[in-house]
Amino acid sequence: METFTLYNGIKIPSLGYGTFKTEENVTAKVVQEAIELGYRHIDAAAIYGNEKEVGQGIKNSGINREALFVTGKLWNEHRGYESTLKAFQKTLDDLQLDYLDLYLIHWPANAKQFANWQELNNETWRAFEKLYADGKVKSIGVSNFLKHHLESLFEFATVKPMVNQIEIHPGHQQQDLAKYSQSLGMVVESWGSLGQARLLDNPVLKSIGEKYKKSAAQVCLRWLLQRDILPLAKSITQSRMQQNFNVFDFTLSKEDMEAISILPEQGFSELNPDEVEF
Ligand SMILES: NC(=O)c1ccc[n+]([C@@H]2O[C@H](COP(=O)([O-])OP(=O)(O)OC[C@H]3O[C@@H](n4cnc5c(N)ncnc54)[C@H](OP(=O)(O)O)[C@@H]3O)[C@@H](O)[C@H]2O)c1
């Protein structure tokens, strides 16, 4: 599979398999199926409540650990130095792994909830740098960080974040934030790449897809890849997992890329990192 390369030389497979809202009782099975279909990048998080089952799916697949790229995320209630170190160890134990490929701060502490939001993000990051220095994680990054969160953290960080994972899809493009993150040397990953299925009936995406004999979902993923964004996609349905994986055998024309880039805002999750209260 194609890869993106982080500034520290670590390579990430160019499509990630998402695990948000995957029920515990199916998680081990679908993670194993995804690996058998060829996915080599699994996006997990403590708050999804299924890390043990993700770990079981990885184990059941029998794949070599080195062949797989596994991401974990620190949940918001564990911000701070000591609690981050503890939460990381629980994630590692639940996944039955002895290192992670990427660990992300799931959401920034924001000014709406915390007068000391900058300090809180910095203290969390200090623990991330320790985990990185100790070799327990091969790369470290953030998620849902807006420009001001990044500016503040970049001032503090000794090891600069390598990834920003944010909501991006044709209905919520975040062009400025993506470009800004990339200008800081980060790889941008997209969550909700299919608009969490809210975009898949869009007539423009469907008619563009017909030209290439592809679905609206595949058009979304291809559009992201051609913008140098690494898409994550979740499906528990084998045919869709397969479909989402088959996005490396066609190229959207310049005209089609532009037609998608001017689509009006739609399918946004409404989760603004400055406004959320979790
Ligand atoms: N950092 C963050 O804050 C954050 C937030 C949200 C998500 N994420 C990560 O990003 C991943 C992807 O985002 P997401 O899961 O929210 O949304 P998504 O991947 O945009 O959409 C998932 C939905 O689309 C459906 N679907 C998938 N492929 C399809 C296809 N080819 N045709 C029709 N329907 C399809 C799935 O249904 P079925 O499963 O029923 O097939 C599911 O309902 C997550 O799983 C998670 O790992 C991160």
The ligand as an SDF file (V2000), in Angstrom:
LIG
                    3D

 48 52  0  0  0  0  0  0  0  0999 V2000
  -10.2630   12.1670   16.0770 N   0  0  0  0  0  0  0  0  0  0  0  0
  -11.5600   12.2380   16.2130 C   0  0  0  0  0  0  0  0  0  0  0  0
  -12.0870   13.0520   16.9580 O   0  0  0  0  0  0  0  0  0  0  0  0
  -12.4250   11.2820   15.4420 C   0  0  0  0  0  0  0  0  0  0  0  0
  -13.8080   11.4950   15.3840 C   0  0  0  0  0  0  0  0  0  0  0  0
  -14.5750   10.5940   14.6570 C   0  0  0  0  0  0  0  0  0  0  0  0
  -13.9660    9.5380   13.9880 C   0  0  0  0  0  0  0  0  0  0  0  0
  -12.6030    9.3400   14.0830 N   0  0  0  0  0  0  0  0  0  0  0  0
  -11.9240    8.2110   13.4030 C   0  0  0  0  0  0  0  0  0  0  0  0
  -12.1640    8.3000   11.9920 O   0  0  0  0  0  0  0  0  0  0  0  0
  -12.7990    7.1030   11.5530 C   0  0  0  0  0  0  0  0  0  0  0  0
  -13.7180    7.3990   10.3820 C   0  0  0  0  0  0  0  0  0  0  0  0
  -14.7540    8.3180   10.7600 O   0  0  0  0  0  0  0  0  0  0  0  0
  -16.2480    7.8630   11.1150 P   0  0  0  0  0  0  0  0  0  0  0  0
  -16.2780    6.4420   11.4940 O   0  0  0  0  0  0  0  0  0  0  0  0
  -16.7890    8.8350   12.0970 O   0  0  0  0  0  0  0  0  0  0  0  0
  -17.0560    8.1090    9.7800 O   0  0  0  0  0  0  0  0  0  0  0  0
  -16.9320    7.6500    8.2480 P   0  0  0  0  0  0  0  0  0  0  0  0
  -15.8270    6.6920    8.0410 O   0  0  0  0  0  0  0  0  0  0  0  0
  -16.9970    8.9010    7.4470 O   0  0  0  0  0  0  0  0  0  0  0  0
  -18.3530    6.9340    8.0200 O   0  0  0  0  0  0  0  0  0  0  0  0
  -18.6900    5.7150    8.6160 C   0  0  0  0  0  0  0  0  0  0  0  0
  -20.1170    5.3790    8.2020 C   0  0  0  0  0  0  0  0  0  0  0  0
  -20.1950    5.2280    6.7810 O   0  0  0  0  0  0  0  0  0  0  0  0
  -20.6860    3.9400    6.4530 C   0  0  0  0  0  0  0  0  0  0  0  0
  -19.9120    3.4980    5.2870 N   0  0  0  0  0  0  0  0  0  0  0  0
  -18.5840    3.2130    5.2630 C   0  0  0  0  0  0  0  0  0  0  0  0
  -18.1820    2.9030    4.0240 N   0  0  0  0  0  0  0  0  0  0  0  0
  -19.2780    2.9770    3.2340 C   0  0  0  0  0  0  0  0  0  0  0  0
  -19.4870    2.7560    1.8500 C   0  0  0  0  0  0  0  0  0  0  0  0
  -18.4930    2.4110    1.0430 N   0  0  0  0  0  0  0  0  0  0  0  0
  -20.7590    2.9070    1.3630 N   0  0  0  0  0  0  0  0  0  0  0  0
  -21.7820    3.2570    2.1930 C   0  0  0  0  0  0  0  0  0  0  0  0
  -21.6160    3.4970    3.5080 N   0  0  0  0  0  0  0  0  0  0  0  0
  -20.3660    3.3610    4.0370 C   0  0  0  0  0  0  0  0  0  0  0  0
  -20.4630    3.0830    7.6720 C   0  0  0  0  0  0  0  0  0  0  0  0
  -21.4630    2.0810    7.7670 O   0  0  0  0  0  0  0  0  0  0  0  0
  -21.2040    0.5490    8.2210 P   0  0  0  0  0  0  0  0  0  0  0  0
  -20.1090    0.5460    9.2590 O   0  0  0  0  0  0  0  0  0  0  0  0
  -22.5260    0.1510    8.7530 O   0  0  0  0  0  0  0  0  0  0  0  0
  -20.8190   -0.2100    6.9850 O   0  0  0  0  0  0  0  0  0  0  0  0
  -20.6390    4.1020    8.7910 C   0  0  0  0  0  0  0  0  0  0  0  0
  -22.0110    4.3190    9.0600 O   0  0  0  0  0  0  0  0  0  0  0  0
  -13.5200    6.6080   12.8140 C   0  0  0  0  0  0  0  0  0  0  0  0
  -13.9950    5.3000   12.7300 O   0  0  0  0  0  0  0  0  0  0  0  0
  -12.4660    6.8490   13.8570 C   0  0  0  0  0  0  0  0  0  0  0  0
  -11.4790    5.8570   13.8200 O   0  0  0  0  0  0  0  0  0  0  0  0
  -11.8310   10.2090   14.7990 C   0  0  0  0  0  0  0  0  0  0  0  0
  1  2  1  0
  2  3  2  0
  2  4  1  0
  4  5  1  0
  4 48  2  0
  5  6  2  0
  6  7  1  0
  7  8  2  0
  8  9  1  0
  8 48  1  0
  9 10  1  0
  9 46  1  0
 10 11  1  0
 11 12  1  0
 11 44  1  0
 12 13  1  0
 13 14  1  0
 14 15  2  0
 14 16  1  0
 14 17  1  0
 17 18  1  0
 18 19  2  0
 18 20  1  0
 18 21  1  0
 21 22  1  0
 22 23  1  0
 23 24  1  0
 23 42  1  0
 24 25  1  0
 25 26  1  0
 25 36  1  0
 26 27  1  0
 26 35  1  0
 27 28  2  0
 28 29  1  0
 29 30  1  0
 29 35  2  0
 30 31  1  0
 30 32  2  0
 32 33  1  0
 33 34  2  0
 34 35  1  0
 36 37  1  0
 36 42  1  0
 37 38  1  0
 38 39  2  0
 38 40  1  0
 38 41  1  0
 42 43  1  0
 44 45  1  0
 44 46  1  0
 46 47  1  0
M  CHG  2   8   1  16  -1
M  END
$$$$
